[in-house]
Amino acid sequence: MKKVLTIFVLLMSAFVTCKAASASEVRTLVVYYTYSGVTETLAQHVADDCGGTLVQVIDHGNYPRPESQTTYNYANNERSQIDAGNWPEINTSIENFDDWDAVIICTPLWNGKMANPMLTFLHNHADKLNNKQVALAVTSWSSGPSGVVTDAHNMLPNSSFIGSTLHINYQHRDDIPEMASEWLSTLDFELPKTNKMRVIVGNKVFPATLADNPTADDFRELLPLTINMSELNGNEKYYFLDYDLTVDESVPDMIHAGDIMLYGSDCVVLFYDTFETTYAYTRIGAINDPTGLAQALGTGKVTVTFELAEDLIGDVDGDGSIAINDVTLLIDLLLGADTTYNAAADIDQDGEVSITDVSLLIDRLLNHP
Ligand SMILES: Cc1cc2nc3c(=O)[nH]c(=O)nc-3n(C[C@H](O)[C@H](O)[C@H](O)COP(=O)(O)O)c2cc1C
């Protein structure tokens, strides 16, 4: 029976982890290169349509103009150099891609392949792009995009390519706005996984963080989970699940109050004391601040709820609840030098944090304490 349940959970998780989201629901970077403007038009439409950040890859400025056989020969020779490991200069680099969940690459096709500057950009940023979701749009005069697709896959072997490649040839140039929108609507990105969780015991809420490992991923799929946990040794509550989770156990140096561990393959353990252990566990996560946890759990059996805490609008400090601290922090954000966008502080979700958000948050606290 347990095996059947495990298979069921794995099947369910395959569906749950593939929660589809459109390009406008995820944080999207639209990066493009253009030599003569066509791909720029496409990229601007794509970015406008999905609300993405637009970044242009700037080349070294030496490609012969106007476009002619000389340009093609120059680009072709440079590509031979690239294939021999000599990369040209480009004048664009991005420090990190943490602000984006998905990257849409818009590039022209050159001599049947990806335009050299975009190829170079991908080469220079491959490590940072390799775990990203990527979609590809190609413009050419008439050639099909397969050479560009091959280049993109070779440059980013570990990225997940989403949807089919958009191809705009010279006949479609006037249709770019419609084709871009239509294509975007077919792209199913995956929503980023949250690692924020709440552990609820009676009327106490403990913000917690899931580990970044396959066991925590399995556990996430079971949430929300309410279980009646048993007492052991005056330092832990435990519960045997009906499911096996991924095991990668080791003996921790120390157990800390608030640790959420897997014992064996199916026993969830919530520790409320700090002590040395000789037992092996796989980490699921931990309560961020275990103050008051032991009192809340008590000495016997206790009902505990584990649930995901998606970013709450208004929960500016990310502690899982909306309180007066969030108003203070929101004001600090407005007065401070750090202009990084904070979605939780953007109460009216208009894309910027302003004084309006402060009054909306106060209003919300007063009317829905
Ligand atoms: C160096 C170079 C090589 C090109 N090679 C091809 C090609 O092999 N096949 C093709 O259909 N178009 C080719 N083109 C045309 C471009 O792919 C096409 O005009 C593209 O839409 C231009 O985009 P852009 O205006 O953003 O630079 C080439 C253009 C350049 C500049």
The ligand as a Gaussian input file, in Angstrom:
#p B3LYP/6-31G(d) Opt

LIG

0 1
 C       26.564000      38.994000     -40.816000
 C       25.179000      38.603000     -41.243000
 C       24.918000      37.323000     -41.708000
 C       23.630000      36.952000     -42.084000
 N       23.384000      35.675000     -42.509000
 C       22.118000      35.310000     -42.838000
 C       21.837000      33.986000     -43.271000
 O       22.683000      33.113000     -43.332000
 N       20.558000      33.675000     -43.590000
 C       19.545000      34.603000     -43.544000
 O       18.409000      34.266000     -43.819000
 N       19.774000      35.853000     -43.107000
 C       21.036000      36.239000     -42.754000
 N       21.299000      37.522000     -42.349000
 C       20.178000      38.457000     -42.254000
 C       19.715000      38.637000     -40.812000
 O       19.598000      37.409000     -40.148000
 C       18.335000      39.293000     -40.738000
 O       18.311000      40.435000     -41.540000
 C       17.989000      39.632000     -39.318000
 O       16.583000      39.789000     -39.213000
 C       18.654000      40.906000     -38.887000
 O       18.364000      41.204000     -37.555000
 P       18.847000      42.576000     -36.936000
 O       18.213000      43.663000     -37.780000
 O       18.307000      42.574000     -35.571000
 O       20.327000      42.619000     -37.000000
 C       22.577000      37.906000     -42.006000
 C       22.864000      39.211000     -41.566000
 C       24.143000      39.554000     -41.191000
 C       24.433000      40.959000     -40.727000

